[in-house]
Amino acid sequence: MTQILPAPSPKAIRKAVHLLREGEVVAFPTDTVYGVGANAFERFAVRQIFAIKQRPRHKSLPVFIYQIDDLNLVARVVPNQAWPLLQKFWPGALTVVLPKNATLPDDVTGSEETVAVRIPDHPVALDLVIRVGRPLAVTSANLSGHATPTTAQGVAGQLGPNLPLVLDGGPSPTTRPSTVIDLSRVPPRVLRRGPLSVAALREFLPDLTD
């Protein structure tokens, strides 16, 4: 049975961190939709995300980090033109695709040579990344192909009972996932429209294609 605990509770955060460190999967609020995550460097934990979501294994999982300096943990190369963009929009609803670090398990990236990375603008999500001490593989907390629930109760109802814990942060602030742009190619390209406008991104990436 999935347990639902209030996200602001220190006890709930400690339990979530313990589960994540033990290779379990936890759902929690983010600045976009609810996410379901695990330690990105624990292969078994990452595989559990796919099992719980009934997600095809070839589909990659985004990764949450805490600060820009942690990009080297998951990405091999960051284009020079990307730094002003990231400093402007991180933390926030921007996911960027970059060449992956070879140490990041292929389970996370669907055996692709790239990884999608973001710094979420949400205190609970950031707290978990900090306390676990590793980047987290995080994707929307829904069954593959289904709409993402906007409440903790909805997440538990859709993904349980194999999901041990949902941190309840109240209703999601939006039903839109993050904007995704591919910085691993030239010119960079918008892969998914989201809260950030293409016009705003082009102020930093004039050659961005849509």
TORSE-242265 format. One line per 5 residues: number of its first residue (from 0); their letters; for each residue x, y, z of N, C-alpha, C, O. Coordinates in steps of 0.001 Angstrom, whole numbers, always signed. Each point is the difference from the previous one (the first is absolute). Layout:
N
NUM	A	X:Y:Z:X:Y:Z:X:Y:Z:X:Y:Z ~ ...
//
This chain:
210
0	MTQIL	+839:-1199:+0:-839:+1199:+0:+876:+1253:+0:+997:+74:+718 ~ -1375:+883:-1514:+766:+1239:-84:-325:+912:+1178:-1168:+252:+296 ~ +2202:+238:+370:-189:+936:+1105:+73:+1431:-520:+852:+322:-829 ~ -1735:+521:+1311:+4:+1417:-351:+331:+797:+1251:-692:-108:+1012 ~ +1759:+914:-1083:+419:+804:+1135:+137:+1459:-440:+319:+267:-1159
5	PAPSP	-555:+674:+2068:+111:+1423:-366:+1431:+381:-339:+914:-253:+785 ~ -714:+854:-1942:+1351:+326:-466:+774:+924:+931:+1214:-160:+122 ~ -1868:+1135:+551:+780:+891:+870:+508:-665:+1285:+815:+584:+715 ~ -1287:-1792:-418:+372:-662:+1256:+1442:-496:-33:+361:-759:-899 ~ +472:+1168:+1856:+1378:-514:+55:+47:-1527:+78:+885:-627:-583
10	KAIRK	-1836:+34:+1302:-46:-1460:+102:-260:-630:-1359:+595:-1020:-347 ~ -1489:+1635:-419:-310:-517:-1331:+1210:+111:-924:+286:-918:-768 ~ +414:+2029:+844:+1196:+190:-827:+1054:-1036:+370:+630:-589:-879 ~ -434:+363:+2176:+995:-1001:+423:-354:-1383:-540:+872:-742:-451 ~ -2157:+406:+502:-411:-1309:-520:+238:-91:-1497:+468:-1025:-496
15	AVHLL	-788:+2095:-229:+208:+2:-1446:+1483:-160:-334:+356:-775:-888 ~ +494:+1494:+1588:+1441:-88:-228:+494:-1413:+290:+796:-551:-762 ~ -1267:-38:+1863:+390:-1372:+342:-390:-966:-1118:+808:-836:-406 ~ -2033:+944:-88:-442:-884:-1069:+838:+182:-1258:+405:-978:-629 ~ -146:+2224:+264:+787:+271:-1206:+1426:-533:+136:+562:-527:-959
20	REGEV	+9:+663:+2127:+1353:-518:+224:+35:-1524:-11:+1033:-604:-287 ~ -2169:-9:+602:-87:-1469:+26:-418:-575:-1357:-261:-1198:-118 ~ +198:+2053:-894:-320:-497:-1328:-1479:-107:-295:-406:-719:-913 ~ -410:+1438:+1686:-1440:-7:-226:-415:+1208:-847:+800:+892:-278 ~ -2062:-893:-117:-567:+1061:-816:-971:+817:+844:-775:-562:+774
25	VAFPT	+815:+1890:-920:-863:+900:+773:-624:+1011:-956:+649:+446:-947 ~ -1901:-85:+1193:-651:+1065:-758:-51:+1261:+847:-171:-67:+1217 ~ +322:+1219:-1867:+70:+1251:+742:-391:+1167:-898:+15:-120:-1225 ~ -366:+1255:+1840:-385:+1166:-797:+1213:+661:-643:+1108:-58:+533 ~ -1331:+686:-1682:+1031:+824:-629:-651:+1331:-383:-1165:+244:+314
30	DTVYG	+1915:+594:-983:-536:+1290:-431:-892:-117:-1232:-612:+983:-417 ~ +535:-2177:-167:-928:-226:-1116:-1033:-1033:+458:-945:+346:+709 ~ +1114:-1593:-1102:-925:-1061:+411:+671:-881:+1060:+1204:+108:+231 ~ -1990:-982:+414:+600:-956:+936:+981:-891:-746:-239:-398:-1140 ~ +1352:+91:+1810:+1009:-861:-590:+174:-1277:+781:-295:-48:+1194
35	VGANA	+771:-985:-1854:+368:-1245:+663:+1478:-214:-289:+428:+24:-1154 ~ +357:-237:+2223:+1446:-1:-181:+741:-1044:+795:-539:-634:+908 ~ +1806:+474:-1281:+902:-937:+660:+1423:+474:-219:+258:+851:-851 ~ +661:-1404:+1619:+1421:+295:-168:+408:-362:-1425:-119:-1155:-410 ~ +595:+2134:-334:+327:-221:-1410:+1146:-978:-199:+165:-538:-1094
40	FERFA	+631:+298:+2134:+1155:-883:-127:-252:-1385:+574:+923:-808:+107 ~ -2179:+527:+265:-394:-1339:+470:-845:-657:-1080:-1173:+332:-170 ~ +1773:-1262:-557:-689:-597:-1141:-1327:-653:+384:-1002:+175:-693 ~ +992:-916:+1782:-1228:-672:+408:-1098:+1014:+303:-1157:-186:-377 ~ +1538:+1260:+1065:-983:+1030:+343:-582:+640:-1264:-1205:+230:-91
45	VRQIF	+2070:+50:-871:-457:+604:-1252:-950:-950:-726:-1011:+432:-554 ~ +1333:-1719:+556:-867:-978:-654:-1364:-67:+678:-1004:-295:-649 ~ +964:+567:+1950:-1267:+7:+714:-922:+1118:-505:-1218:-171:-52 ~ +1801:+1305:-317:-818:+1081:-569:-720:-494:-1244:-1200:+219:-163 ~ +1944:-888:-714:-605:-511:-1230:-1107:-1007:+312:-1051:+0:-642
50	AIKQR	+1298:-858:+1634:-989:-1020:+352:-1260:+638:+571:-1110:-367:-387 ~ +1271:+1321:+1306:-1141:+641:+649:-830:+790:-1001:-1230:-12:+64 ~ +1891:+696:-984:-705:+817:-999:-471:-820:-1203:-782:+484:-819 ~ +1261:-1728:+717:-255:-815:-1191:+517:+742:-1232:-653:+64:-1042 ~ +1828:+482:+1203:+624:+835:-1034:+953:-843:-836:+769:-780:+562
55	PRHKS	-793:+908:-1879:+949:-737:-842:+1442:+316:+391:+343:+1156:+247 ~ +487:-2177:-193:+1360:+169:+500:+883:+836:-926:+1023:+529:+436 ~ -1409:-403:-1713:+844:+771:-917:-187:+1497:+169:+769:+787:-552 ~ -1793:-379:+1317:-234:+1428:+215:+866:+489:+1151:+3:-591:+1080 ~ +724:+1663:-1314:+925:+503:+1014:-742:+706:+1132:-1165:+371:-139
60	LPVFI	+1860:-193:+1258:-533:+701:+1163:+788:+1287:+221:+1229:-20:-68 ~ -1898:+1128:+327:+722:+1219:+364:+700:-159:+1344:-337:-877:+795 ~ +1309:+1737:-562:+766:-32:+1247:-67:+1365:+679:+160:+1035:-647 ~ -395:-1047:+1950:+25:+1220:+808:+1363:+140:+663:+525:-961:+563 ~ +47:+2159:-632:+1196:+321:+772:-321:+1203:+887:-1064:+607:-121
65	YQIDD	+2005:-271:+1018:-245:+1067:+954:+545:+1347:-456:-609:+1039:+256 ~ +1761:-1057:-933:+637:+1246:-414:+741:-214:-1312:+332:-1128:-364 ~ -78:+2224:-341:+639:-92:-1309:+1350:-715:+81:+379:-716:-926 ~ +338:+904:+2017:+1306:-636:+147:-81:-1524:+5:+1015:-672:-184 ~ -2216:+118:+392:-166:-1453:+20:-254:-586:-1390:-156:-1213:-142
70	LNLVA	+115:+2069:-884:-241:-499:-1349:+1016:-1058:-421:-337:-945:-713 ~ +1582:+1110:+1159:+1041:-940:-411:-242:-1412:+513:+608:-950:-492 ~ -1496:+802:+1482:-321:-1338:+508:-784:-820:-1012:+74:-1229:-6 ~ -827:+1915:-851:-868:-718:-932:+256:+342:-1465:-363:-773:-887 ~ +982:+1917:+625:+231:+442:-1379:+1490:+50:-312:+811:+367:+849
75	RVVPN	-463:-738:-2069:+1403:-29:-425:+468:+1343:-526:+1139:+407:+229 ~ -2038:+288:-945:+346:+1268:-631:-1165:+967:+167:-1163:-383:-125 ~ +1493:+1648:+410:-1008:+1056:+36:+462:+1099:-951:+1060:+584:+223 ~ -1818:-284:-1272:+423:+1050:-936:+152:+1345:+703:-761:+317:+914 ~ +1735:+464:-1339:+236:+1294:+640:-1225:+905:-31:-254:+742:+949
80	QAWPL	-512:-804:-2053:-1166:+869:-114:-1116:-379:+969:-952:+759:+182 ~ +1068:-1939:+442:-1061:-455:+902:+82:+644:+1373:-1015:+111:+687 ~ +2197:+314:-274:+166:+468:+1379:-879:+1199:+342:-659:-33:+1039 ~ +609:+1091:-1852:-893:+1114:+330:-1467:-426:+65:-758:+495:+834 ~ +364:-1408:-1712:-1372:-517:-14:-326:-701:+1319:-1046:+247:+600
85	LQKFW	+1939:-1113:-160:-235:-765:+1223:+6:+908:+1227:-793:-184:+923 ~ +1687:+1153:-922:+43:+934:+1132:-1266:+834:+88:-389:+431:+1085 ~ -253:-200:-2222:-1242:+777:-25:-1199:-836:+434:-816:+469:+794 ~ +693:-1684:-1291:-1228:-776:+159:+78:-1131:+1032:-999:-680:+233 ~ +2138:+469:+377:+112:-992:+1082:+171:+701:+1328:+731:+987:+77
90	PGALT	-1390:-1468:+985:-997:-1065:-7:-1251:+439:-747:-351:+1180:-9 ~ -319:-2146:-621:-1206:+329:-717:-437:-1092:-945:+557:-1098:-5 ~ -1567:+1411:-801:-665:-999:-837:+676:-163:-1353:-664:-31:-1035 ~ +1986:-72:+1050:+772:-207:-1224:+818:-1276:+130:+807:-140:+920 ~ -1018:-785:-1839:+800:-1225:-84:+871:+97:-1240:-484:+335:-1082
95	VVLPK	+1781:-630:+1239:+915:+46:-1143:+584:-1383:-249:+296:-744:+936 ~ -138:+415:-2202:+574:-1277:-405:+1453:+233:-381:+313:+858:-825 ~ +575:-1645:+1448:+1442:+152:-185:+648:-1370:-197:-601:-1015:+353 ~ +1812:+965:-910:+713:-1274:-77:+208:-561:+1410:+411:+728:+903 ~ -693:-2014:-714:+23:-582:+1337:+1411:-339:+458:+887:-304:-798
100	NATLP	-714:+368:+2108:+1210:-503:+642:-24:-1523:-54:-1034:-613:+266 ~ +2156:+2:-605:+47:-1454:-160:-316:-745:+1297:-375:-1172:-38 ~ +523:+1836:+1178:-267:-677:+1276:-1491:-102:+314:-394:-763:+882 ~ -432:+1518:-1590:-1441:-52:+230:-551:-1282:-627:+235:-256:-1180 ~ -967:-553:+1957:-490:-1277:-527:-856:+160:-1257:-790:+937:-120
105	DDVTG	+967:-1873:-810:-783:+17:-1226:-1488:-181:+271:-831:+389:-820 ~ +484:-983:+1975:-1412:-171:+355:-708:+1353:+60:-1185:+98:-319 ~ +1908:+939:+728:-595:+1334:+114:-281:+593:-1371:-1029:+641:-212 ~ +1945:-857:-711:-59:+692:-1295:-548:-853:-1131:+24:+413:-1159 ~ -522:-1615:+1491:-501:-866:-1067:+1084:-375:-981:-265:-210:-1183
110	SEETV	+1505:+124:+1683:+1190:-329:-795:+348:+1074:-1030:+846:-222:-866 ~ -1497:+1391:+958:+373:+1116:-862:+1281:+652:+534:+387:-217:+1148 ~ +258:+1011:-1990:+1242:+667:+386:-246:+1394:+557:+938:+783:+149 ~ -2185:-469:+158:-347:+1302:+563:-809:-182:+1283:-546:-1070:+266 ~ +487:+2146:+521:-779:-6:+1237:-761:+1316:+103:+514:+1054:-375
115	AVRIP	-1739:-1121:+884:-824:+1191:+233:+160:+411:+1458:-179:-821:+899 ~ +516:+2088:-658:+344:+472:+1348:-783:+1262:+351:-295:+831:-858 ~ -32:-714:+2140:-692:+1206:+459:+279:+233:+1477:+279:-942:+743 ~ -353:+2205:-318:-9:+366:+1417:-1400:+507:+307:-388:+1064:-481 ~ -379:-1812:+1277:-1379:+415:+280:-56:+1179:+962:+849:+144:+879
120	DHPVA	-1854:+686:-1059:-188:+1154:+885:-1058:-349:+1049:-1070:+606:+54 ~ +1393:-1591:+771:-934:-448:+1036:+805:-447:+1213:+926:-798:-147 ~ -1253:+1291:+1350:+818:-305:+1177:+58:-1481:+354:+1042:-483:+441 ~ -2133:-240:-625:-7:-1428:+347:+886:-784:-968:+836:-798:+424 ~ -1022:+1025:-1711:+809:-715:-987:+1487:+287:+189:+818:-917:-59
125	LDLVI	-464:+2174:+286:+1403:+360:+207:+541:-599:+1284:+1137:-470:+41 ~ -1951:+484:+1008:+423:-570:+1287:+328:-1478:-144:+979:-478:+573 ~ -1783:-243:-1327:+250:-1429:-197:+1309:-231:-752:+782:-878:+365 ~ -545:+1662:-1409:+1257:-157:-754:+1193:+265:+908:+986:-737:-25 ~ -1080:+1791:+826:+1105:+352:+897:+248:-1102:+1020:+1137:-430:+197
130	RVGRP	-2202:-23:+447:+148:-965:+1093:+413:-1390:-474:+758:-696:+676 ~ -1260:+299:-1840:+409:-1296:-545:+1464:+64:-431:+727:-989:+93 ~ -308:+2149:-559:+1401:+185:-364:+354:-498:-1384:+1177:-104:-347 ~ -2190:-203:-445:+214:-466:-1370:-1089:+584:-887:-1091:+294:+489 ~ +1355:-119:-1772:-1079:+392:-908:-1127:-1024:+33:+237:-1191:+199
135	LAVTS	-1453:+1661:-394:-1162:-882:-6:-566:-119:-1413:-161:+1000:-699 ~ -135:-2223:+289:-740:-221:-1237:-1468:+233:+326:-563:-682:+856 ~ -61:+1647:-1537:-1362:+418:+346:-821:+177:-1268:+446:+617:-967 ~ -1645:-1166:+990:-924:+200:-1108:-1396:+200:+565:-212:-180:+1199 ~ -735:+545:-2035:-1342:+296:+487:-627:-1210:+698:+181:-1140:-428
140	ANLSG	-913:+1404:+1499:-547:-1059:+850:-1345:-482:-540:-1053:+272:+577 ~ +1114:-989:-1692:-1204:-526:-621:+320:-1306:-710:+1157:-275:-315 ~ -2179:-525:+65:+189:-1156:-858:+302:+485:-1407:-552:+1001:-456 ~ +1425:-1713:-222:+393:+402:-1345:-1233:+133:-896:-811:-920:-108 ~ +692:+2089:-533:-1116:+238:-899:-1228:+580:+661:-966:+330:-689
145	HATPT	+972:-193:+2020:-1128:+554:+732:+301:+1445:+419:+1157:+415:+52 ~ -2204:+329:+242:+176:+1363:+503:+658:-45:+1375:-245:-911:+790 ~ +1079:+1902:-519:+680:+57:+1291:-947:+536:+1070:-569:+1077:-179 ~ +383:-1799:+1290:-851:+502:+1076:+539:+1306:+565:+1208:+238:-5 ~ -2106:+599:+487:+408:+1300:+535:+37:+15:+1518:+304:+1031:+599
150	TAQGV	-612:-2170:+42:+40:-89:+1464:+745:-1251:+424:+160:-936:-783 ~ +296:+929:+2028:+686:-1171:+546:-918:-1209:+21:+429:-1119:-282 ~ -1689:+1346:+617:-963:-1095:+39:-192:-603:-1393:-122:-1215:-154 ~ +99:+2087:-857:-119:-481:-1369:+1207:-815:-432:-140:-1004:-699 ~ +1326:+1437:+1113:+1232:-736:-304:-45:-1381:+627:+282:-999:-662
155	AGQLG	-637:+942:+1945:-69:-1283:+705:-1022:-922:-647:+237:-1200:-137 ~ -1380:+1766:-263:-1032:-805:-617:+409:-559:-1341:-392:-1110:-358 ~ +1180:+1872:-392:+388:-432:-1340:+1216:-914:+2:+64:-945:-786 ~ +911:+1215:+1668:+1258:-750:-34:+108:-1091:+1069:+819:-909:-138 ~ -1632:+982:+1203:+83:-1021:+1040:-377:-1372:-543:-520:-95:-1112
160	PNLPL	+775:-997:+1891:+544:+0:+1354:+1515:-188:+66:+564:-83:+1091 ~ +105:+15:-2257:+1451:-250:+8:+825:+1239:+320:+1217:-82:+165 ~ -1889:+1235:-77:+669:+1233:+374:-92:+158:+1516:-1107:+126:+522 ~ +2231:-129:+207:-77:-1:+1457:-425:+1305:+637:-625:-8:+1061 ~ +955:+1154:-1697:-237:+1280:+669:-273:+1115:-998:+653:+109:-1038
165	VLDGG	-1644:+720:+1385:-247:+1250:-726:+65:+1140:+1000:-688:-31:+1020 ~ +1506:+1035:-1300:+34:+1206:+824:-1062:+961:-517:+13:+380:-1170 ~ -919:+4:+2038:-1138:+829:-383:+354:+1477:+113:+150:+535:+1099 ~ -18:+114:-2250:+298:+1431:-36:-1171:+832:-433:+159:+1161:-376 ~ -1360:-1755:+426:-1172:+723:-473:-159:-128:-1497:+775:-708:-644
170	PSPTT	-1760:+1377:+76:-228:-82:-1440:+1197:+503:-805:+679:+940:+412 ~ -430:-1556:-1537:+1088:+448:-879:-250:+1433:-457:-1145:+367:-264 ~ +2192:+448:+167:-178:+1383:-445:-368:+107:-1472:-495:+1036:-443 ~ +736:-2106:-319:-302:-8:-1431:-181:-1435:-457:+450:-929:+671 ~ -1098:+744:-1794:-110:-1328:-596:+995:-158:-1147:+33:-1035:-666
175	RPSTV	+774:+2068:+442:+955:-19:-1113:+1381:-435:+489:+519:+576:+957 ~ +78:-1567:-1588:+1382:-349:+338:+957:+1065:-515:-412:+949:-667 ~ +1678:-1111:+979:+1000:+1018:-343:+217:+112:-1508:-293:-919:-765 ~ +810:+2067:+370:+465:+204:-1378:+1290:-806:-188:+867:+11:+873 ~ -736:-702:-1997:+1197:-810:-271:+671:+500:-1268:-638:+141:-1044
180	IDLSR	+1935:+126:+1148:+768:+368:-1190:+1240:-878:-102:+616:-357:+1005 ~ -268:+23:-2230:+1137:-875:-272:+1233:+852:-298:+85:+650:-1041 ~ +860:-666:+1967:+1245:+738:-168:+1143:-897:-476:+1149:+433:-82 ~ -1479:-1683:-229:+1041:-934:-449:+207:+81:-1510:+895:-647:-545 ~ -1726:+1446:-130:+85:+119:-1446:+159:+1463:-403:-252:+907:+793
185	VPPRV	+668:-696:-2021:+148:+1352:-555:-816:+89:-1286:+227:-779:-925 ~ -1181:+1722:+852:-381:+944:+1060:-832:-686:+1079:-550:-1073:-247 ~ +443:+1666:+1439:-841:-585:+1054:-1465:+2:-431:-415:+799:-839 ~ -367:-1721:+1437:-1378:-159:-458:-956:-176:+1180:+354:-619:+1003 ~ -1540:+1155:-1123:-1047:-205:+1001:-594:-1394:-208:-491:-319:-1082
190	LRRGP	+542:-502:+2126:-576:-1342:-78:-1406:-52:+579:-826:-808:-426 ~ +559:+1672:+1397:-1333:+46:+597:-283:+1410:+481:+771:+581:+763 ~ -1885:-46:-1220:-417:+1314:+490:-518:-125:+1428:-594:-1014:+368 ~ +821:+2049:+429:-430:-20:+1390:-219:+1404:+503:-367:+887:-771 ~ +589:-670:+2065:-262:+1322:+586:+859:+1121:-566:-429:+1154:-6
195	LSVAA	+1632:-1465:-469:+893:+1035:-521:-241:+192:-1494:-59:-971:-754 ~ -78:+2206:+336:-270:+276:-1406:+1260:-154:-838:+1114:+202:+484 ~ -1308:-561:-1744:+1115:-110:-925:+668:+1362:-187:+1219:+84:-146 ~ -2017:+971:+151:+555:+1350:-165:+968:+335:+1133:+1061:+579:-236 ~ -1427:-945:+1473:+877:+267:+1143:+1300:-782:-111:+1065:+512:+344
200	LREFL	-1143:-1740:-819:+1191:-832:-145:+900:+515:-1120:+1224:-95:+86 ~ -1837:+638:-1134:+790:+495:-1138:+798:+1255:+354:+926:+362:-725 ~ -1263:+293:+1805:+826:+1128:+446:+1390:-475:+385:+960:+771:-39 ~ -853:-2041:+411:+1300:-587:+376:+522:-957:-1084:+1207:-203:-130 ~ -2127:-376:-639:+376:-926:-1077:-657:+481:-1294:-1039:-533:-391
205	PDLTD	+1613:+1517:-272:-631:+576:-1208:-256:-1007:-1100:-912:+190:-804 ~ +1706:-1277:+745:-149:-995:-1062:-909:-1156:+405:-54:-1008:-703 ~ -657:+1131:+1815:-878:-1064:+484:-1097:-282:-1021:-694:+917:-440 ~ +538:-2179:+66:-1066:-390:-937:-1163:-601:+761:+156:-501:+1114 ~ -1316:+558:-1729:-1231:-448:+671:-696:-1044:-860:-1055:-509:+380
//
